[in-house]
């Protein structure tokens, strides 16, 4: 696992290969936040968790907040921000396994009607890199990035077959130092420390069985009711690069019946995955030159609170994920716009901290699955509403009126996130509220995001009636209002839903450009003219939608996020 942070303020790697200080400490802060049981920590909590000075923590938080990797609420609570998933996405692209194998994993999940996972070895643990789950009442909650103890899951027995003496010693040390598995937040901790010799003996037997059979089983080792069967997926050189698992619940299968049901298909799909790894992938598009080092401008803007070495180190980390197989030193320098010596210090630091390693003959550097420990699993659990909420809160602070996000639900819009303003007279709407789409600004924006024919059909089938004396009910008039929203990129509705209520909305797009939601600001009609609303609200509203889209794009690059 990565080394603990030190208190040194050195800004560059020492000749002996010591990590860049700010990068090491910045990663320590991110690990502390990711490992914390709650979603937020205060600076004092981070001081205690990392052993760093308060001034150092403050500078790290300021720098990571500027980068968009953290956010600060109530002037003191520190939270991981969705953009931090860029780091984990970089690893997933660099390793190349999800891109090569995930379509087959999804097909297997559909065929078996069970959840399917891809996992890789990570030290003495097993880390998930792909999840294709079934939506059931008894659902499996593992996420990409979750880490499991090797001895408590089926893939662990497969990976341990390849362990040498050093890895076995590391595993025994981990078992001794963390007998309750509190370092694995994805699994229920043990209620009492097990006898280490019994755990080791049982695991050795499971490893031997897996080596002999070519597959492994998890019969409720993680928690009661959960069963899994896994097979190894080998690289062309014969090494085990990942494990393919089918996971179910004892309400559907015993461990034996799951093996009978799934093992033939698992083996077939494992072989197809190995063939996919043998087949040469299309040549990767060379990463575009990174341009100038933007950390200089940020340093000039924020002064001593900005840690330039931390920013440059994280830029090199993300650059390694710009293409499968990683980058050479020259490629990393070119992609980031950094001097070769600066990129080299960052690469050596990432290697020392066990987030990167030389590949092949050592010319390329690749990322290691440990990168996923930097909050990826926690952030991948965010709902769409949780992604939007902080941006709504910032928007309300700017415009001093309530803001909401809604999606289409049949002929209605449905509110999925909302932040109220503090006014004597305000608009009181709650999450889950539904209104007719034809009479609302968000409805018109959402209809405008549909293909024109579909939008016209929805309007034609809607039960249109006057809700106020201002409501548009004429079919051609409504069609023109939707067309106007499509042309303008926003919709402004004046007292058509309720007299005195005025709202303006813009669309929210997913990473493919499809309109998936709308964000609006609601105000009272007495607060200026329509042009006043556009001038005062539309720029901030558009910026909020853009920020939501940016976070949504990062989160959904590898994670399937259902939008209500």
N, C-alpha and C positions, 0 to 999 in steps of 0.2 A: 504494500500500500504506500501512498505518497508519504514523504517525510514530513514531520511536524515543522511548523514555521519557527524561525528563530527571530530574535529581536534585533538583529543587525540591520542597519540602515544602508548597507552597501548597495549601490545601484547597478552593479555589473558583476558578472561572474569572475571569481578569483581565478588566478592561473591554475590552481589545483582542481578546478571544475565545480566549485561550489555554486549552487543555483543563484540566479538573480534574486536579490532579497525581496523587492516589492512584488515580483511575480509569485514567489513562494508564499509570501504572507497574504497576498490577495486570494490565492487559491485556498489557503487555510480558512479565510473568512467565508468563502463560498461553501466549503465543506461543512463548516460549523452550521451555517444556515440550513443546508440541505439535510443535515443529520438531526437538527432540532425537532422535537416532537410537535411543536406548534408551528404555525405558518409564519410567525414573525418573532424577531428578537430585538432587544434594545442594545445600544452600544455597550452598556455595561455587561450584558450577557455575553456579547462577543468577546469582550476583554477576558472574561473568565474562561470562556470556551477555548480561546486560542492562546492565551498567555501573552498577548501583545499589549503594548501600551495603548492607553485611550487615544492619544494623539495619532498613533499609527492606524488604529481602527477607523477613526474619523476620516483620515485621508483616503484610506482604501474604500470606505463607503461612498465618499464624495466622487472618487474616480469611477467606481463601478456604476454609480447612479448616473453619472454623465454618459457612460457607455450604453445605458439602458438595461444593464444586467440586474440592477437592484432598483427598488423604489423605496422612498421614505414617506411614511404616513404620520400625521400628527406631530411632525417635526422630530420624531425620535424612533418610531417603530420601523425596523428594517425588514424588507421582504424580498424574496426572489422575484424577478420579473420575467415574463415569458420570453423576452429576447435572449435570455441566458441559454435557452435551448439551442441557439446557434452552435454552441460548443459541442453538445452531444450530437447534433446533426452533422457536424464536421467529422466526428469519429465514424458515424454510420455511413457516410459517403466514402470516407477514406478506406474503411475495411472492405467495402464493396459487396458484402454478403447480403444485406437486405435487397439491394438492387438486383442481384443475380438470382436470389432464391425466394423472395417474398411472394411472388405470383404463384409459385408452386405450393407454398405454405397455405395461401388463401384457398387454392383449389382443393387441397387436401381437407381443410376445415369444412368446406362446402360439401365435399363428398362424404365425409364421416359424420357430419353434423356435430362435431365436437370442437373445442378450442385447441388451436395448434400454436406452438411456440418455436422460435429459434433462439438458442442461447449459446454463449461463448464462455470459455474459461476466463476467469479474472482472479488471479492469485489463488487463494484457497476457497474461492466462491464461484458461483455461476451467475452470469449476468444475461438478462433477456435483451435481445436486439430486435425482435419482431413478435407481435402478438396478433393472432386472428381469432377473435373470441365470438362465442355465440351469445345472443341476448336472451337470457333466461332469468327467472326469478332468483334461482340459485346461481348467481354469476360469479365468475372468477375475477379477482380484482388485481392480478398482477399487471404491471405496466412495463413498457420499454424502459430499461435502465434499472429495474429492480434487481437486487443482488440477493442470492440465496446461499446458505451454507452448502458446501459440496456434499456433505454427508446426509443432507435432508432432502435431496431431490434426485430424480432419475438421471439427468445429465451429469451430475457430479460423479457418479460411479463410472461413467464413460470417460470423462476427462481424467480422472485419477488413474486410469489404466496407463496413461502416458507420463505420470509424474516420476521425476527422478528423486534422489535422496534430498536435495535442497527443498523441493516443493513439498515433499512429505513432512520435512521438519517444520516448514512454515505452517502447514496445516495443523500439526500437533501443537505448535506454539499458539496459534489462534484459538484452538479448542481450549487450551489451558488458560489463556488470558481472557476469553469471553465465553465461559461455559453456558451462560444463559442465552446466548445469541442476541444480545441487545444491540450489537452492531449491525444487525440485519433487520431494519425496520419493516421490511415487506413480509416477514413471517412472524407468527405469534412467538414471543419469547418463552423459553422453557420456564416452568414453575419452580424447578429445583435443579441444581447442577447435577448432570448425569455423571456416572462413573466413567472417567476418561478411558480406562482400559476396555470397558464394555463397548463404548462408542467406537473406539478404534478397531476392536475385534469385529464388530458387526459391519463396519464400513469396509474393512478388508475383505470380508466374505462377499459383500455386495459387489465390490470391485472385481473380485475373482469371478463371480458369476457373470457379470457383465462382459468381462473379457472373453469368457468361454462361449457365451451365448450370442454375443454381438448386439445385445440390447439390454436395457435396464428398466427396472420398475420402481415406482414410488408408491408404496401402499400406505398412505396416510402418514407419511413421515413429516410433512410440513404442518398439517393440521388434520384433525378427524374429518373424514368425509372426502378428502381430496386424493385422487389416484391419478397416476400418470405412467405412460410408457414412452421410452425414448430410444432412438437409434443414432449412431454417430454419422456425421457427414464428413468425408475425408477430402483433403486437398489432393491434387495430382501427385504430390510427393508421399502420400500415404498418411500424413499427420491428420489428426482430428481437428478440424477448424471450427465446427459447431455441432450442436445436437438438435435433432428434430424431435419434438415431443407432442404427444396428444394427451390432453388433460381433461378429466371428467370428474363427476361426483358419484359417490356411492349410491345416491338415489337413482342413478342411471346404470352404473357398472360397478362390479367389484374389480379389483386389480387384475384378476384372472380373466374375467369376461372382457375387460377393456383390451387386454393383450390379444385375446382371440379375435376380437372385433377389428382392432386397428393395426396389429403388427404386420400383416401382409401388405397393406397399403403403405404403412410407414416405410417398410423396406423398399417398396417400389419407388416411392417418392424420394427416399434418401438416395437411391441410385440415380434418379433423374437429376437431383441436385448436384451430385458428384459429376455427372456428365455436363451440367451447366457450368461448373467450375473449370472443367477441362477445356470446353469450347472457348476459343479466344473471344474476348469481349471486343466490341467495336472500339477503335482508338478514341481515347478521351480527348475532348477539346482542350487545348492548352489554356491554362488560366490566363485571363487578361492581365496585363501589367497593372500594378496597384496604384500607380500614380504617386504623388508626394505623400510623405509621412504626415498624416493628419493630426498625429498626437502633438506636433509642434504648435499648431494653432490652439488646440485645447489647453496646452500648458501655458501659452501666452494669455489665454482668456481667464483661466482659473487660478493661475499662479502656483504657489507652493502646495496647495491642497491637491493638485493633480499629480498622480504618479505616472510619469511617462513610461518607465520601464514595465510597469504592470500592463499598460495599454498595449505596448509593443509586443509583449510576450503573448497576450491573448490574441493579438492580430496574427501572430505566427501560428498559434494553435489552430485558429479557424482556417488559415490559409492551407494547412496540411489537408484539410477536408475539401479543397476545391476540386479534387479529382481522385478517383479510386487509386489506391497504391501510394498516396502521399506525394511528397515533393523532394527534390534535391535541395541542398542549401541555396544554390543559385536560384532555383525556382521559388523558394520561400522568400528570398530577398526581393525578387522581381515582383511577386504577387503582392507583397505588402508595401513595396516602395521603400523598404528599409535598407540601410547600408549592410553589406555582406557581413561585416563584423558584428553588427547589432543582431541580425537574424541568427548568426551562429551562437551568440550568447544565449538567446532565447531558446533555440533548439537544444542546446546542451542542458539548459535548466529544465526544460520539459522532459528530457531523457532522465536526468538525475532524479526528478520528482515522479518518475514512472508514469507519465502521461504520453510519452512518445518513445519510439525506439527506431534504430536503423533497420532497414529491411534489405533483403537480398544481400548484395555485396557491400552494403553500408552506404551507398551513395544516396539512397532515398530515406526519408524519415516518414514513418507512419504513426498514426495515433493509436493508443491502446484503449481497451474498453473501460479503463478506470476513469476516463473523461466523463462517462455517464454518471459518475457519482456526484457531479456538480449540479445537482438539483433536477436532473432530467426526469426521473420518475415522478417526483412531486409535481413538477410543472405540467407533465403530461396528463395529470389527473384534473387539471383545470377544466371547468365547464365554459361554454361560450359566454354565459352571463358573467362569470368570474373574470374572464379576459376583458370584457367590455367595461366592467364596473369602475375601475380606477380612472379610465378615460372619461367616463360620464361625470365622475366626481370632479375632475379637473375642469371639465366644460362648465359645470354648474358654478364653480368658483369664478370663472371668467365672465359668464353672462348673467349670473344671479337669477336664473329661472330654472325650472325643473327640466331634466333631460331623460330620455328613455331610449331603449332599443326594442324593436318588435320584429316579428317574422310573420309571414303569411300563414294562415290556418283556415283553409277552405276559402270562404268569401270574406273572412275577417282578418284583422291583424291581432296578434296576441303579444302582449308585453312580456318580455323575458328578462329585462333588467331596467332598473329605474333609480334615479337619485333625485330626491326632493330638494328644493330650495327652502331657505328659511325666510318666509315672508308672512305678513298678516293675512294676505290674500294670495293663495297659491292653488295650483291644480293638483287635486288629490286622486291619483290613480295608483293601483297596486299591480305588482307582477302577477301575471295570469289573466288580467283584464282583457276582454276582447271587444273590439269595435268594428263596425262595417268598414271594409277597406276603401270603398268608393268615397267615403266622406272624411277621410283622414289624410294628412300629409304623408305619413309613413306608408299607408296603403297605396297611395298613388305612386310613390317612389318604387314600391315593391312590384306593383303591376307594370310599371314602366320597365322594370328589369326583366320581365318575361318576354318571350317572343311575341311579336305584335298580334299574331293570330290567337295565341293562348290568352293574352290580356283581353282581347276583344270578346272571346268566348266567356271568360269569367264575368266580365261586365254584363254581358247579355243574360247570363243565368242568375245574376245577383238579384236579391229582393230589394230593389231600390225604392226608397220612400223618403219624403222630406223629414229631416230630423229637426231642422230650424227653418226659419223663413229664408235663410241664405243657402240652404243645401242645393247643390246641383243634382237634378234628377233626370234631366233630358239626356238620352243616350249619346247623341252626337257631342253634346257639351262635355259629358264625362270622358268620352273618348279623346276629345281634344285636350282636356286637363291632363290625362295620362301621357298623351303625346308631348305636351308642353314640358312635363316633368322629365321625359326622356331627353328632350332637346336641351333643357336647362341644367340637368344634373341635380336638380332639387325640386321640391314642391312646397308651396306655401298655401295653407288652407285657412280661410278667414271665417270663423264662426259657422261652419257648415255642420260640425258635430254637435256643438253646444254654443249657444249665444254667449258672447264675451270671451270665448276661447279661440286663440289663434296659435297655429303651430307651423313650424318649418322643418323639413326633413331632407336628408341626403342618404344615398344608398351605402351599404357596406358590402364589399366584394370579397369573395374568397380568393385563394391563390391562383385560380384559373380565370378570374375575371367575372365569374358569375355573381349576380346580386343574391345574397343570402339573408340579408337583414337590412333594416333601416334604423337610423338614429335621428332623433328629433329634439327640439326644444319647444316647450309649450309656454305661452305667456298670455296675459290678459290683453284684450283688444284695446283697452284704454291707454296702453303704454306705447304710443307713437303710431306712425303710419306703417303701411306694408314695406315701403322703402326703408324706413327706419329699422324695421326688423331685419331686413336683408343686410343692411350695412352693419348693424350691431352684432348680429348673431351668425350669419352665414360663414364668415372666415373661420371663426372658432369651431363651428359645427363641422365644417369640412375637415379641419385639422384633426378633430377628434375621430372622425370616421377613418381618416388616413392612418391614424395611430392604431386604431382597432384592427384595421386590415393588416398592418405590418406585424402586429403580434399574432394575429390569426394565421398569417402565412408561415411564420416560424414554427408555431405549435403544430400545424397540420402538414408540415413537410414530411413527417414520418408517422404521425399519430392520427388515427381516424377520430375526428371530433364530431359527435352528433350535434347538429344545430336544431333546436326544437322546431 
